[in-house]
């Protein structure tokens, strides 16, 4: 029996784009709810301007975020609020370009969904504590992250983690992945991935396309020698030196 609600983040008019994911969910008898995110394809709607901090985002990232990036972040923020208000424990969030593996349904029926406050089922390079590996049943190995890993394609988020993420994104001054250091709220990954995403060059979700044409792919301004006098820089450096890179 499925132990978590599943929210599929999509946009109006994207029926064909999300159909492969919905068909895969149906094939595994996974129930889900479509959640329509903030549409930034034609610019950010005026009612959301009070919820973002453009100047703060520029300071944080070293470049100006696009309306698409803000829209994506606002969409995930809405989902975190939904988890807090409507989910008794946690929820699985999937973006509509997610490609689920055959084991996802069984994972959702297991107690392993409660193993950590936040579990990324899809991720980029993940820096994980060397001796943190724990078996997650037949689903792979769970690793504790020591540094934030990108991607919000598919992740399990608990109420406590959602509260922290919501607070960190009020107002929004970061891209969706992520408004805070994920390791600070007990972020984990499962290897191998239980969710994948459409590779670059294929037709993906509008959340992905919003990012692919935005400034998020531009290199931020170099910080030069000043980064070497930052405690954050050295903490991150030491963490990486003591960690394993997975994925």
C-alpha positions as CSV (number, residue, x, y, z in Angstrom):
1,X,0.0,0.0,0.0
2,X,1.3,3.4,-1.0
3,X,2.4,5.3,2.2
4,X,2.9,8.8,0.7
5,X,1.0,11.2,-1.5
6,X,2.6,11.8,-4.8
7,X,2.5,15.3,-6.3
8,X,3.3,15.8,-10.0
9,X,4.4,19.3,-10.7
10,X,3.3,20.5,-14.2
11,X,1.9,23.4,-16.1
12,X,-1.4,24.1,-17.9
13,X,-1.3,22.8,-21.5
14,X,1.4,20.3,-20.9
15,X,-0.8,17.2,-21.3
16,X,1.5,15.5,-23.9
17,X,4.6,16.3,-22.0
18,X,3.5,14.7,-18.7
19,X,1.8,11.8,-20.3
20,X,4.8,9.4,-20.2
21,X,5.2,10.0,-16.5
22,X,1.5,9.5,-15.8
23,X,1.4,6.3,-17.8
24,X,4.4,5.0,-15.9
25,X,2.8,5.8,-12.6
26,X,-0.4,4.1,-13.6
27,X,1.5,1.0,-14.7
28,X,2.9,0.7,-11.1
29,X,-0.5,1.5,-9.6
30,X,0.9,4.7,-8.0
31,X,-1.8,7.2,-7.2
32,X,-0.9,10.9,-7.8
33,X,-2.2,14.4,-7.8
34,X,-1.4,16.9,-10.5
35,X,-0.3,20.2,-9.1
36,X,-0.1,23.2,-11.5
37,X,2.9,25.4,-10.8
38,X,3.6,29.0,-11.5
39,X,3.9,29.6,-15.2
40,X,6.8,31.9,-16.0
41,X,6.9,31.2,-19.7
42,X,5.6,34.6,-20.5
43,X,7.1,36.4,-17.6
44,X,6.4,36.2,-13.9
45,X,2.7,37.0,-13.0
46,X,2.4,40.2,-11.1
47,X,0.8,38.6,-8.0
48,X,4.1,36.7,-7.3
49,X,6.4,39.7,-7.4
50,X,6.0,40.4,-3.7
51,X,7.2,36.8,-3.0
52,X,10.6,37.2,-4.6
53,X,13.8,39.1,-3.9
54,X,15.6,39.9,-7.1
55,X,18.5,41.8,-5.5
56,X,19.0,39.1,-2.9
57,X,19.1,36.4,-5.6
58,X,21.7,38.4,-7.5
59,X,23.9,38.7,-4.4
60,X,23.5,35.0,-3.6
61,X,24.1,33.6,-7.1
62,X,26.3,36.2,-8.7
63,X,23.8,36.8,-11.5
64,X,20.2,37.8,-12.1
65,X,17.7,34.9,-12.0
66,X,15.2,34.7,-14.9
67,X,11.5,34.8,-14.5
68,X,11.5,31.1,-15.3
69,X,13.9,30.3,-12.5
70,X,11.8,32.3,-10.1
71,X,8.6,30.5,-11.3
72,X,10.2,27.1,-10.8
73,X,11.3,28.0,-7.3
74,X,7.9,29.4,-6.5
75,X,6.3,26.2,-7.7
76,X,8.3,24.1,-5.4
77,X,7.7,26.5,-2.6
78,X,3.9,26.1,-3.1
79,X,4.4,22.3,-2.9
80,X,6.3,22.6,0.4
81,X,3.4,24.6,1.8
82,X,1.1,21.9,0.5
83,X,3.1,19.2,2.3
84,X,3.0,21.1,5.5
85,X,-0.8,21.7,5.3
86,X,-2.1,18.5,3.8
87,X,0.4,15.6,4.2
88,X,0.4,13.8,7.5
89,X,4.1,12.9,7.4
90,X,5.8,13.4,4.0
91,X,5.2,13.4,0.2
92,X,7.0,12.5,-3.0
93,X,7.3,15.4,-5.4
94,X,7.9,14.6,-9.1
95,X,8.5,17.1,-11.9
96,X,6.6,16.2,-15.1
97,X,9.7,15.2,-17.0
98,X,10.6,12.6,-14.4
99,X,11.4,9.1,-15.6
100,X,10.6,6.6,-12.8
101,X,12.3,3.2,-12.4
102,X,10.4,-0.1,-11.9
103,X,11.1,-0.1,-8.2
104,X,9.5,3.2,-7.3
105,X,6.1,1.8,-6.5
106,X,7.5,-0.8,-4.1
107,X,9.6,1.9,-2.5
108,X,6.5,4.0,-1.9
109,X,4.9,1.0,-0.2
110,X,7.9,0.6,2.2
111,X,8.9,2.2,5.4
112,X,12.1,3.4,3.7
113,X,10.3,6.5,2.6
114,X,10.6,7.7,6.2
115,X,14.4,7.0,6.5
116,X,15.4,10.6,6.3
117,X,13.8,14.1,6.3
118,X,14.6,14.6,2.7
119,X,15.6,11.9,0.2
120,X,16.6,12.9,-3.3
121,X,15.7,10.1,-5.8
122,X,17.3,12.0,-8.6
123,X,20.4,14.1,-8.2
124,X,23.5,15.3,-10.0
125,X,26.9,14.9,-8.3
126,X,26.3,14.1,-4.7
127,X,29.0,14.5,-2.1
128,X,28.2,12.0,0.7
129,X,29.8,11.1,4.1
130,X,32.1,8.2,3.5
131,X,30.8,5.9,6.2
132,X,27.1,6.9,6.0
133,X,26.0,4.1,3.7
134,X,22.9,2.2,4.8
135,X,20.9,-0.4,2.9
136,X,17.5,0.7,1.8
137,X,16.0,-2.7,1.4
138,X,16.0,-3.9,-2.2
139,X,16.0,-0.3,-3.4
140,X,19.7,0.4,-3.1
141,X,22.0,2.2,-0.7
142,X,21.1,5.4,1.2
143,X,23.8,7.9,1.7
144,X,23.9,11.1,3.8
145,X,24.9,14.2,1.9
146,X,27.5,16.6,3.2
147,X,26.9,19.2,0.4
148,X,23.8,20.2,-1.5
149,X,23.2,18.2,-4.8
150,X,21.2,19.8,-7.6
151,X,18.0,18.6,-9.2
152,X,14.4,18.6,-8.0
153,X,13.1,16.0,-10.5
154,X,12.0,13.6,-7.7
155,X,12.4,13.8,-4.0
156,X,10.7,12.7,-0.8
157,X,10.2,15.6,1.6
158,X,9.0,15.4,5.2
159,X,6.9,18.0,7.0
160,X,9.9,19.1,9.0
161,X,12.1,19.5,6.0
162,X,9.3,21.3,4.1
163,X,9.0,23.8,7.0
164,X,12.8,24.5,6.8
165,X,12.7,24.9,3.0
166,X,9.6,27.1,3.1
167,X,11.3,29.4,5.7
168,X,14.5,29.6,3.6
169,X,12.5,30.5,0.5
170,X,10.6,33.4,2.1
171,X,11.1,35.5,0.1
172,X,12.5,33.5,-2.9
173,X,16.1,34.5,-3.6
174,X,17.3,31.1,-4.9
175,X,16.7,28.6,-7.6
176,X,14.5,25.7,-6.7
177,X,17.5,23.4,-6.0
178,X,17.9,24.5,-3.2
179,X,17.2,27.5,-0.9
180,X,19.4,26.1,1.9
181,X,22.2,23.6,2.5
182,X,20.4,20.3,2.2
183,X,22.8,18.6,4.6
184,X,21.6,20.9,7.3
185,X,18.2,19.2,7.2
186,X,19.3,15.6,6.9
187,X,19.4,15.3,3.2
188,X,20.1,11.8,1.7
189,X,20.2,10.2,-1.7
190,X,19.5,6.6,-2.8
191,X,21.9,5.0,-5.1
192,X,21.2,3.9,-7.8
193,X,18.6,6.5,-8.6
194,X,14.9,5.6,-8.3
195,X,14.0,8.6,-10.6
196,X,15.8,9.9,-13.7
197,X,15.2,12.9,-15.9
198,X,15.1,13.6,-19.6
199,X,18.7,14.3,-20.8
200,X,19.7,17.6,-22.3
201,X,18.7,17.9,-25.9
202,X,15.4,16.0,-25.5
203,X,12.0,17.6,-25.0
204,X,11.5,18.0,-21.3
205,X,9.2,19.8,-19.0
206,X,8.7,23.5,-19.1
207,X,10.4,23.7,-15.7
208,X,13.5,22.3,-17.4
209,X,13.2,24.5,-20.4
210,X,12.8,27.6,-18.3
211,X,16.2,26.8,-16.7
212,X,17.9,25.7,-19.9
213,X,17.4,29.1,-21.5
214,X,18.1,31.1,-18.4
215,X,21.1,32.6,-16.7
216,X,21.4,29.6,-14.3
217,X,23.7,28.0,-16.9
218,X,26.0,31.0,-17.0
219,X,29.0,31.0,-14.8
220,X,28.6,33.4,-11.8
221,X,31.2,36.1,-11.4
222,X,34.5,34.9,-10.0
223,X,35.0,35.6,-6.3
224,X,38.8,35.6,-6.7
225,X,41.0,35.4,-3.6
226,X,38.2,36.6,-1.3
227,X,36.7,33.1,-1.2
228,X,39.8,31.9,0.7
229,X,39.0,34.0,3.7
230,X,35.4,32.7,3.9
231,X,34.5,30.2,6.6
232,X,31.8,28.8,4.3
233,X,34.4,28.1,1.5
234,X,36.7,26.2,3.9
235,X,33.9,24.3,5.5
236,X,32.7,23.2,2.0
237,X,36.3,22.4,0.9
238,X,36.9,20.2,4.0
239,X,33.6,18.4,3.6
240,X,34.3,17.5,0.0
241,X,37.8,16.3,0.9
242,X,36.3,13.9,3.4
243,X,33.4,12.8,1.3
244,X,32.6,10.4,-1.6
245,X,31.3,11.7,-4.9
246,X,28.3,9.6,-6.0
247,X,26.5,10.0,-9.3
